[in-house]
Amino acid sequence: MNNATSIRDKIASKGLKVTPQRMRVLESIYNLDDHPTADNIIAYIRKNDPNIGSGTVYKVLETLVDNQLVKKVKTEKDVMRYDGVLQNHHHLYCIQCDYIEDYTNEKLDKLLKEFFDENRIENFNIEDIKLQISGNFIVHKNQNH
């Protein structure tokens, strides 16, 4: 659950000052729930706060990324999207409509871990493995894509 108290606690847990702008940006990422772009986030916030500046939103997004409260996801069309789900997962990316959906599969995670345990990359320390699986959804799950 990502209510105002939960969002406030997440921001504070990183040692950040809890500001209305940080609250609004993080809340919008959770509410949009579709790996939104900065423009999506700005439009969402401006419905209730028409005076928020684009620069402010971009600064807040970078702060949230730097403090590991959200992650960046870059699409094949070079569009930067933001992901509020921090648990390990991969992405299904529809190249036709630019839609991203989370994909979780423990067997795949185990396979990838075992592969790289056995096939170490010289002079490289793997911290995380994320796949972006590109293709086209055969049946679209909602009207937005």
C-alpha positions as CSV (number, residue, x, y, z in Angstrom):
1,M,0.0,0.0,0.0
2,N,1.4,3.4,-1.0
3,N,-0.7,5.9,1.0
4,A,0.6,9.3,2.1
5,T,2.1,8.0,5.3
6,S,3.8,5.1,3.5
7,I,5.3,7.5,0.9
8,R,6.4,10.0,3.6
9,D,8.1,7.1,5.5
10,K,9.9,5.9,2.3
11,I,11.3,9.4,1.6
12,A,12.3,9.9,5.3
13,S,13.9,6.5,5.5
14,K,16.5,7.7,2.9
15,G,17.4,10.7,5.1
16,L,15.7,13.0,2.7
17,K,13.6,16.0,3.7
18,V,9.9,15.2,3.1
19,T,8.7,18.0,0.7
20,P,5.3,18.3,-1.0
21,Q,7.1,18.0,-4.4
22,R,8.8,14.7,-3.5
23,M,5.5,13.4,-2.1
24,R,3.6,14.4,-5.2
25,V,6.2,12.9,-7.6
26,L,6.5,9.6,-5.8
27,E,2.7,9.3,-5.3
28,S,2.2,10.0,-9.1
29,I,4.6,7.2,-10.0
30,Y,2.7,4.8,-7.8
31,N,-0.7,6.0,-9.0
32,L,0.1,6.0,-12.7
33,D,1.5,2.4,-12.3
34,D,2.5,2.2,-15.9
35,H,6.2,3.1,-15.8
36,P,5.4,6.8,-16.5
37,T,7.6,9.3,-18.3
38,A,8.5,12.6,-16.7
39,D,5.9,14.2,-18.9
40,N,3.2,11.8,-17.7
41,I,4.2,12.6,-14.1
42,I,4.1,16.4,-14.8
43,A,0.6,16.2,-16.4
44,Y,-0.7,14.0,-13.5
45,I,0.6,16.4,-10.9
46,R,-0.7,19.5,-12.7
47,K,-4.3,18.3,-12.5
48,N,-4.2,19.3,-8.8
49,D,-1.1,21.6,-8.8
50,P,-0.9,23.5,-12.1
51,N,2.0,25.6,-10.9
52,I,4.6,22.9,-10.4
53,G,7.6,23.5,-12.6
54,S,8.9,20.9,-15.0
55,G,12.4,21.5,-13.7
56,T,11.3,20.8,-10.2
57,V,9.8,17.4,-11.2
58,Y,13.0,16.5,-13.1
59,K,15.1,17.4,-10.0
60,V,12.9,15.4,-7.7
61,L,13.0,12.4,-10.1
62,E,16.8,12.4,-10.1
63,T,16.8,12.6,-6.3
64,L,14.4,9.7,-6.0
65,V,16.5,7.7,-8.5
66,D,19.8,8.6,-6.7
67,N,18.3,7.5,-3.4
68,Q,16.9,4.3,-4.8
69,L,13.3,5.1,-4.3
70,V,12.5,4.6,-8.0
71,K,14.4,3.2,-10.9
72,K,14.9,4.4,-14.5
73,V,13.7,2.2,-17.4
74,K,14.8,3.3,-20.8
75,T,12.7,2.0,-23.7
76,E,14.0,1.0,-27.2
77,K,12.7,4.3,-28.4
78,D,15.1,6.1,-26.0
79,V,12.3,7.3,-23.8
80,M,13.1,7.4,-20.1
81,R,10.4,5.9,-17.8
82,Y,10.2,5.6,-14.0
83,D,9.5,2.4,-12.0
84,G,8.4,2.5,-8.4
85,V,8.6,-1.2,-8.0
86,L,11.9,-2.0,-6.3
87,Q,11.5,-5.7,-5.9
88,N,13.4,-7.8,-8.4
89,H,11.5,-8.1,-11.7
90,H,12.0,-7.8,-15.4
91,H,10.0,-6.0,-18.1
92,L,7.9,-6.9,-21.0
93,Y,8.2,-4.1,-23.6
94,C,5.7,-3.8,-26.4
95,I,7.7,-2.3,-29.3
96,Q,4.4,-1.5,-31.2
97,C,2.9,0.7,-28.5
98,D,5.8,1.5,-26.1
99,Y,4.0,-0.2,-23.2
100,I,6.0,-1.7,-20.3
101,E,4.7,-4.4,-18.0
102,D,6.4,-5.9,-15.0
103,Y,7.4,-9.6,-15.4
104,T,8.3,-11.8,-12.4
105,N,9.6,-15.3,-12.7
106,E,11.6,-17.0,-9.9
107,K,12.8,-19.8,-12.2
108,L,14.2,-17.2,-14.6
109,D,15.9,-15.3,-11.7
110,K,17.5,-18.6,-10.5
111,L,18.6,-19.5,-14.0
112,L,20.3,-16.1,-14.5
113,K,22.0,-16.2,-11.1
114,E,23.3,-19.7,-11.7
115,F,24.5,-18.9,-15.2
116,F,26.5,-15.9,-14.0
117,D,27.8,-17.7,-11.0
118,E,29.2,-20.3,-13.4
119,N,30.2,-17.8,-16.1
120,R,31.8,-14.9,-14.3
121,I,32.6,-11.8,-16.3
122,E,36.3,-10.9,-15.8
123,N,36.9,-7.6,-14.0
124,F,33.1,-7.0,-13.5
125,N,31.1,-7.2,-10.3
126,I,27.4,-8.0,-11.1
127,E,25.1,-6.1,-8.7
128,D,21.8,-6.7,-10.4
129,I,20.4,-8.5,-13.5
130,K,17.3,-7.1,-15.2
131,L,15.9,-8.3,-18.5
132,Q,13.8,-6.3,-20.9
133,I,11.9,-8.7,-23.1
134,S,10.8,-6.9,-26.3
135,G,7.9,-8.0,-28.5
136,N,4.3,-7.2,-29.1
137,F,1.3,-8.0,-26.9
138,I,-1.1,-10.2,-28.9
139,V,-4.1,-9.2,-26.8
140,H,-3.8,-5.8,-25.2
141,K,-4.7,-5.7,-21.5
142,N,-6.1,-2.2,-21.4
143,Q,-7.3,0.4,-23.8
144,N,-4.3,2.7,-23.3
145,H,-2.0,0.6,-25.5
